[in-house]
Amino acid sequence: MAIAITPVTFIRKKIKSVSNATMVVGGNMTTNFNETFAGNKIITAYNLQENQNQKFENQIRTQFSLAMALTKRVGWMSPIMYFICSIGIAIVMNYGNSLILSGEMTAGAFASFVTSLLLLYKPTKSLGLTLTSLQNTFVAMARVFELFDLMPEIVNVNNPKKFQNIGSGIRFSHVNFEYEENQPVLRDFSLDVSPNETIALVGNSGGGKSTVVNLIPRFYDIKSGSITINGTELKDYDLVSLRNNISFVFQDNYLFTGTLRENILMGKPDATEAEIEKSVKLAHLDEFLDTLPEGIDTVVGERGASLSGGQRQRVAIARAIIKNAPIVILDEATSALDNESEAVVQKALDNLIKNKTVFVIAHRLSTINNADRIAVLQEGVLVELGTHDELINKPNGKYRHLYEMQFSTAGV
């Protein structure tokens, strides 16, 4: 048994490495498969069919090579175990024969021993294959447990506070933040936002606008400085309570497979029928619900593919309206829409932000003229702050430069 276990242990290590590599390649193949179907329009538009086929073929060849390597390693197990077991039985037979001749053991006792040994023969031979199967299972379990063992970095503090109201407002005080070590995204950022105030964040791409709004619901924790709501540090609030009081409308809002009603109710699962009807009306969804076969109970495709961009935005706005959170974050909510759709969505947004504290990110500067104040960020630094009229009349100002550049490009 000791001799039989030795090669099993040696081959098991080789099987483990190959099995792990096989699962990694299998995962990559699944990712490639899903991306090919999800991005079929891009693939067709750029004639990437051959590239995707070649990529998939390379992955199949890699997986085939790994499967052959695994088969070879497993294949060695059976003959090795047969050989060891046969040698062991031969040694026992030879030694037992000498014991019978010397009178130390009777033939009956020896026959009983050999019978027991033969019963052990088959399990010992199958030991290698059994350990191989177990090894594949252990590798798969290890990959799953790696995910289970991951702990979120953003967690509640001990005895967190429940979010009550926005109170005195939101304050960013000397905030520094970085996604990667020694690569600052926000630098000494300070900003006071009053209750029911609309703040527009503008600037060039990569300036830190989205980062600012992502810090409010604690998607990330800051490196230094502080962010407070009503005088309380964000990290001292209960995460669920904090995020329940923030509504989001993004540029590309995710709609889940299901009905329009189900997607809207994600903002407030226990909403009444009256609340649903009100949110639909305020979001100007009723304008196209009548054209759908089952109205609000119409099933939308995966990611809302059966709806236009403006319709998806209005569903997202209805979801935010029904939530009725005191803080609203609009991240490029109209930038991907045509002028007609933008006009309708803008009306819905106006209904959403009434009596709310609002953060607006927009590249189209024409959409933020009515903001109470405009914060201009450049490379993570707040360089200008004021109303549209104040900033547009500022000689050599950053906002004025962005405004003139955008409208001169548009031919205005």
C-alpha positions as CSV (number, residue, x, y, z in Angstrom):
1,M,0.0,0.0,0.0
2,A,2.9,2.4,0.8
3,I,4.5,1.7,-2.5
4,A,1.1,2.1,-4.3
5,I,0.5,5.5,-2.7
6,T,3.9,6.9,-3.7
7,P,3.2,7.3,-7.5
8,V,-0.3,8.4,-6.9
9,T,1.0,11.3,-4.8
10,F,3.5,12.3,-7.5
11,I,1.1,12.2,-10.4
12,R,-1.6,13.9,-8.3
13,K,0.5,17.1,-8.2
14,K,0.8,17.1,-12.0
15,I,-2.9,16.5,-12.4
16,K,-3.7,19.4,-10.1
17,S,-1.7,22.0,-12.3
18,V,-3.2,20.7,-15.5
19,S,-6.7,20.6,-14.1
20,N,-6.5,24.1,-12.9
21,A,-5.2,25.4,-16.2
22,T,-8.0,23.5,-18.0
23,M,-10.6,25.3,-15.9
24,V,-9.0,28.7,-16.5
25,V,-9.1,28.1,-20.3
26,G,-12.7,26.9,-20.0
27,G,-13.7,30.1,-18.2
28,N,-12.0,32.2,-20.9
29,M,-13.8,30.3,-23.6
30,T,-17.2,31.0,-21.9
31,T,-16.3,34.7,-21.6
32,N,-15.3,34.8,-25.3
33,F,-18.5,33.0,-26.3
34,N,-20.7,35.4,-24.3
35,E,-18.9,38.5,-25.7
36,T,-19.2,37.3,-29.2
37,F,-23.0,37.1,-28.9
38,A,-23.3,40.3,-26.9
39,G,-21.1,42.3,-29.3
40,N,-22.4,40.8,-32.5
41,K,-23.2,44.2,-34.0
42,I,-19.6,45.4,-33.4
43,I,-18.2,42.2,-34.8
44,T,-20.3,42.4,-37.9
45,A,-19.7,46.1,-38.4
46,Y,-15.9,45.7,-38.2
47,N,-15.7,42.4,-39.9
48,L,-14.2,40.7,-36.9
49,Q,-15.8,37.3,-37.5
50,E,-12.5,35.7,-38.6
51,N,-10.7,37.2,-35.7
52,Q,-13.3,35.8,-33.2
53,N,-13.2,32.4,-35.0
54,Q,-9.4,32.3,-34.8
55,K,-9.5,33.3,-31.1
56,F,-12.0,30.7,-30.3
57,E,-10.1,28.1,-32.3
58,N,-6.9,28.9,-30.4
59,Q,-8.7,28.5,-27.1
60,I,-10.1,25.1,-28.2
61,R,-6.7,23.9,-29.3
62,T,-5.3,25.0,-25.9
63,Q,-8.0,23.2,-24.1
64,F,-7.5,20.1,-26.3
65,S,-3.8,20.1,-25.5
66,L,-4.5,20.4,-21.8
67,A,-7.2,17.6,-22.0
68,M,-4.6,15.4,-23.7
69,A,-2.0,16.2,-21.1
70,L,-4.5,15.4,-18.3
71,T,-5.5,12.1,-20.1
72,K,-1.8,11.1,-20.4
73,R,-1.2,11.7,-16.7
74,V,-4.4,9.9,-15.7
75,G,-3.5,7.1,-18.2
76,W,-0.2,6.4,-16.4
77,M,-2.1,5.7,-13.2
78,S,-3.8,2.5,-14.2
79,P,-0.8,0.5,-15.5
80,I,1.4,1.7,-12.6
81,M,-1.2,0.5,-10.1
82,Y,-1.7,-2.8,-12.0
83,F,2.1,-3.3,-12.0
84,I,2.5,-2.5,-8.3
85,C,-0.4,-4.7,-7.3
86,S,0.8,-7.6,-9.4
87,I,4.4,-7.4,-8.0
88,G,2.9,-7.2,-4.5
89,I,0.8,-10.4,-5.0
90,A,3.8,-12.2,-6.5
91,I,5.9,-11.3,-3.5
92,V,3.2,-12.5,-1.1
93,M,2.7,-15.7,-3.0
94,N,6.5,-16.4,-3.0
95,Y,6.8,-15.5,0.7
96,G,3.7,-17.5,1.7
97,N,5.0,-20.6,-0.2
98,S,8.2,-20.5,1.8
99,L,6.2,-20.2,5.1
100,I,4.1,-23.2,4.2
101,L,7.2,-25.3,3.3
102,S,8.8,-24.3,6.6
103,G,5.7,-25.2,8.5
104,E,5.2,-21.7,9.9
105,M,1.8,-21.3,8.2
106,T,-0.8,-23.8,7.1
107,A,-2.1,-23.9,3.5
108,G,-5.6,-22.9,4.8
109,A,-4.3,-19.9,6.6
110,F,-2.4,-18.8,3.6
111,A,-5.4,-19.3,1.3
112,S,-7.5,-17.1,3.7
113,F,-4.8,-14.4,3.6
114,V,-4.5,-14.5,-0.2
115,T,-8.3,-14.3,-0.5
116,S,-8.3,-11.1,1.6
117,L,-5.4,-9.8,-0.4
118,L,-7.3,-10.3,-3.7
119,L,-10.3,-8.5,-2.3
120,L,-8.0,-5.6,-1.6
121,Y,-6.5,-5.8,-5.2
122,K,-9.3,-4.1,-7.1
123,P,-9.8,-1.2,-4.7
124,T,-6.1,-0.6,-4.7
125,K,-6.0,-0.5,-8.5
126,S,-8.9,2.0,-8.7
127,L,-7.3,4.2,-6.0
128,G,-5.4,6.2,-8.7
129,L,-8.6,6.9,-10.7
130,T,-10.5,7.8,-7.6
131,L,-7.8,10.3,-6.5
132,T,-7.8,11.8,-10.0
133,S,-11.5,12.4,-9.9
134,L,-11.2,13.8,-6.4
135,Q,-8.4,16.1,-7.5
136,N,-10.5,17.6,-10.2
137,T,-13.3,18.2,-7.6
138,F,-10.8,19.8,-5.2
139,V,-9.5,22.2,-7.8
140,A,-13.0,23.3,-8.8
141,M,-14.0,23.7,-5.1
142,A,-10.8,25.8,-4.5
143,R,-11.8,28.2,-7.3
144,V,-15.3,28.5,-5.8
145,F,-14.1,29.0,-2.3
146,E,-11.7,31.7,-3.5
147,L,-14.8,33.7,-4.4
148,F,-16.6,32.8,-1.2
149,D,-13.5,34.0,0.8
150,L,-13.5,37.4,-0.8
151,M,-14.5,40.1,1.7
152,P,-15.8,43.5,0.6
153,E,-13.5,46.4,1.4
154,I,-16.5,48.7,2.1
155,V,-18.2,47.5,5.3
156,N,-20.2,49.0,8.1
157,V,-18.4,50.3,11.2
158,N,-19.5,49.1,14.6
159,N,-22.9,50.5,15.6
160,P,-23.5,52.5,12.4
161,K,-26.0,55.4,12.3
162,K,-29.2,55.3,10.3
163,F,-29.5,58.0,7.7
164,Q,-32.3,60.4,8.7
165,N,-32.1,63.4,6.4
166,I,-29.6,65.5,4.5
167,G,-29.9,68.2,7.2
168,S,-27.2,70.8,6.8
169,G,-26.0,69.4,3.5
170,I,-23.1,67.5,2.1
171,R,-19.5,68.6,2.6
172,F,-16.4,67.4,0.9
173,S,-13.4,68.6,3.0
174,H,-9.8,68.2,1.6
175,V,-10.7,64.9,-0.1
176,N,-7.9,62.9,-1.7
177,F,-8.6,59.7,-3.5
178,E,-6.8,57.3,-5.8
179,Y,-7.8,54.0,-7.5
180,E,-4.2,52.9,-7.8
181,E,-1.3,53.6,-5.4
182,N,0.4,56.9,-6.1
183,Q,-2.0,57.8,-8.9
184,P,-4.2,60.5,-7.4
185,V,-7.7,61.1,-9.0
186,L,-8.9,63.7,-6.6
187,R,-6.6,66.2,-4.9
188,D,-7.5,68.3,-2.0
189,F,-11.1,68.5,-3.2
190,S,-13.4,70.6,-1.0
191,L,-17.1,71.5,-1.8
192,D,-20.1,72.4,0.3
193,V,-23.5,71.4,-1.1
194,S,-26.7,72.8,0.5
195,P,-29.9,70.9,0.8
196,N,-32.1,71.0,-2.4
197,E,-29.2,72.5,-4.4
198,T,-28.3,71.3,-7.9
199,I,-24.5,71.0,-8.4
200,A,-23.2,70.4,-11.9
201,L,-19.8,68.8,-12.3
202,V,-18.0,69.6,-15.6
203,G,-14.5,69.2,-17.0
204,N,-12.5,67.2,-19.4
205,S,-12.6,63.3,-19.4
206,G,-10.7,61.8,-16.5
207,G,-11.0,64.9,-14.4
208,G,-12.7,63.1,-11.5
209,K,-16.3,64.0,-12.0
210,S,-17.7,60.5,-11.8
211,T,-15.4,59.7,-8.9
212,V,-16.9,62.5,-6.9
213,V,-20.4,61.1,-7.2
214,N,-19.3,57.5,-6.7
215,L,-17.9,58.5,-3.3
216,I,-21.2,59.7,-2.0
217,P,-22.9,56.2,-1.8
218,R,-19.5,54.8,-0.6
219,F,-18.7,52.8,-3.7
220,Y,-15.2,53.6,-2.7
221,D,-13.6,55.0,0.5
222,I,-11.4,58.1,0.3
223,K,-7.7,58.1,1.1
224,S,-7.7,61.2,3.2
225,G,-10.0,64.1,4.1
226,S,-13.7,63.7,5.0
227,I,-17.1,63.6,3.4
228,T,-20.0,64.3,5.7
229,I,-23.8,64.5,5.4
230,N,-25.6,66.5,8.0
231,G,-22.3,66.7,9.9
232,T,-21.8,62.9,10.1
233,E,-19.0,61.0,8.3
234,L,-20.2,58.8,5.5
235,K,-18.4,55.8,6.9
236,D,-20.4,56.2,10.1
237,Y,-23.7,55.7,8.3
238,D,-25.3,52.2,7.8
239,L,-24.6,51.3,4.1
240,V,-28.1,50.1,3.3
241,S,-29.6,53.1,5.0
242,L,-27.3,55.5,3.1
243,R,-27.8,54.0,-0.3
244,N,-31.6,53.8,0.2
245,N,-31.5,57.6,0.2
246,I,-29.7,58.0,-3.0
247,S,-31.2,57.7,-6.5
248,F,-29.1,57.1,-9.7
249,V,-29.6,57.7,-13.4
250,F,-26.7,56.7,-15.5
251,Q,-25.8,57.2,-19.2
252,D,-26.3,53.5,-19.8
253,N,-28.9,52.3,-17.4
254,Y,-29.2,48.5,-16.8
255,L,-32.6,47.0,-17.3
256,F,-33.1,43.5,-16.1
257,T,-35.0,40.8,-18.0
258,G,-38.6,41.0,-17.0
259,T,-41.5,43.5,-17.3
260,L,-41.3,47.3,-17.2
261,R,-43.3,47.1,-13.9
262,E,-40.7,44.9,-12.3
263,N,-37.8,47.2,-13.4
264,I,-39.6,50.2,-12.0
265,L,-40.4,48.5,-8.7
266,M,-36.7,47.9,-8.1
267,G,-36.7,51.5,-6.8
268,K,-39.3,50.6,-4.2
269,P,-40.5,47.0,-4.1
270,D,-43.5,47.7,-1.9
271,A,-44.8,50.7,-3.9
272,T,-48.5,51.0,-4.3
273,E,-50.3,51.1,-7.7
274,A,-50.9,54.9,-7.2
275,E,-47.1,55.4,-6.7
276,I,-46.3,53.4,-9.8
277,E,-48.8,55.4,-11.9
278,K,-47.4,58.7,-10.6
279,S,-43.8,57.7,-11.4
280,V,-44.8,56.6,-14.9
281,K,-46.5,59.9,-15.5
282,L,-43.7,62.1,-14.1
283,A,-41.1,60.1,-16.1
284,H,-43.3,60.6,-19.3
285,L,-43.4,56.8,-19.7
286,D,-47.1,56.9,-20.4
287,E,-46.4,58.4,-23.8
288,F,-45.2,55.1,-25.2
289,L,-46.7,52.5,-22.7
290,D,-50.1,52.8,-24.6
291,T,-48.3,51.6,-27.8
292,L,-47.0,48.4,-26.1
293,P,-49.2,45.2,-26.3
294,E,-49.3,44.7,-22.5
295,G,-48.5,48.2,-21.3
296,I,-46.4,48.4,-18.2
297,D,-46.5,44.6,-17.9
298,T,-44.7,44.2,-21.3
299,V,-41.6,42.0,-21.0
300,V,-38.4,43.8,-22.1
301,G,-35.5,41.9,-23.6
302,E,-32.1,41.3,-22.0
303,R,-30.7,44.7,-20.9
304,G,-33.9,46.3,-22.2
305,A,-32.8,45.7,-25.8
306,S,-36.3,46.0,-27.1
307,L,-36.5,49.6,-26.0
308,S,-34.9,52.7,-27.5
309,G,-32.3,54.7,-25.6
310,G,-34.7,57.4,-24.6
311,Q,-37.3,54.8,-23.4
312,R,-34.7,53.0,-21.3
313,Q,-33.7,56.3,-19.7
314,R,-37.3,57.1,-18.8
315,V,-37.7,53.7,-17.2
316,A,-34.6,54.4,-15.1
317,I,-36.0,57.8,-14.2
318,A,-39.3,56.3,-13.2
319,R,-37.3,53.8,-11.0
320,A,-35.5,56.8,-9.4
321,I,-38.8,58.8,-8.9
322,I,-40.6,56.0,-7.2
323,K,-37.6,55.6,-4.8
324,N,-38.1,59.3,-3.8
325,A,-34.6,59.6,-2.4
326,P,-33.4,63.1,-1.1
327,I,-30.1,62.8,-3.0
328,V,-30.1,62.3,-6.8
329,I,-27.1,61.5,-9.0
330,L,-27.3,62.1,-12.7
331,D,-24.3,60.7,-14.5
332,E,-24.4,61.7,-18.2
333,A,-28.1,61.0,-18.2
334,T,-28.8,62.5,-21.6
335,S,-25.5,62.5,-23.5
336,A,-26.3,59.5,-25.6
337,L,-29.7,60.7,-26.8
338,D,-30.9,62.6,-29.9
339,N,-32.4,66.0,-29.5
340,E,-36.0,64.9,-29.5
341,S,-35.4,62.1,-26.9
342,E,-33.3,64.4,-24.8
343,A,-36.1,67.0,-24.6
344,V,-38.5,64.4,-23.3
345,V,-36.0,62.9,-20.9
346,Q,-35.0,66.3,-19.7
347,K,-38.7,67.0,-18.7
348,A,-38.7,63.7,-16.8
349,L,-35.4,64.7,-15.1
350,D,-36.9,68.0,-14.1
351,N,-39.7,66.2,-12.3
352,L,-37.2,63.9,-10.6
353,I,-35.0,66.6,-9.2
354,K,-37.7,68.8,-7.6
355,N,-36.9,69.5,-4.0
356,K,-33.8,67.2,-4.1
357,T,-30.1,67.6,-3.7
358,V,-28.8,66.9,-7.1
359,F,-25.3,66.1,-8.6
360,V,-25.3,66.4,-12.4
361,I,-22.5,65.2,-14.6
362,A,-22.9,66.4,-18.2
363,H,-20.7,66.9,-21.2
364,R,-23.4,68.9,-23.0
365,L,-23.0,72.2,-21.2
366,S,-26.3,73.4,-22.5
367,T,-28.1,71.0,-20.2
368,I,-26.6,72.5,-17.0
369,N,-27.3,76.2,-17.5
370,N,-30.0,76.0,-14.8
371,A,-27.8,74.4,-12.2
372,D,-27.6,76.4,-9.0
373,R,-23.8,76.2,-9.1
374,I,-21.2,74.6,-11.5
375,A,-18.0,73.0,-10.2
376,V,-15.2,72.7,-12.8
377,L,-12.7,69.9,-12.2
378,Q,-9.4,69.5,-13.9
379,E,-7.1,66.5,-13.2
380,G,-8.9,66.0,-9.9
381,V,-8.7,69.6,-8.7
382,L,-11.6,71.9,-8.2
383,V,-10.5,74.9,-10.3
384,E,-13.7,77.0,-10.5
385,L,-17.0,77.2,-8.7
386,G,-20.0,79.4,-9.4
387,T,-23.2,80.0,-11.4
388,H,-23.2,79.8,-15.2
389,D,-23.3,83.5,-15.5
390,E,-20.4,84.0,-13.1
391,L,-18.2,81.5,-14.8
392,I,-19.0,82.4,-18.4
393,N,-18.0,86.0,-17.7
394,K,-14.8,85.0,-16.1
395,P,-11.9,86.0,-18.4
396,N,-9.7,83.1,-19.4
397,G,-11.8,80.8,-17.2
398,K,-11.8,77.1,-17.6
399,Y,-15.6,76.8,-17.8
400,R,-15.7,79.6,-20.4
401,H,-13.0,77.8,-22.5
402,L,-15.0,74.5,-22.3
403,Y,-18.2,76.3,-23.2
404,E,-16.8,78.2,-26.2
405,M,-14.9,75.2,-27.4
406,Q,-18.0,73.0,-27.3
407,F,-20.3,75.5,-29.1
408,S,-17.7,76.6,-31.7
409,T,-17.4,72.9,-32.5
410,A,-21.1,72.6,-32.8
411,G,-21.2,75.5,-35.2
412,V,-23.0,77.9,-32.8
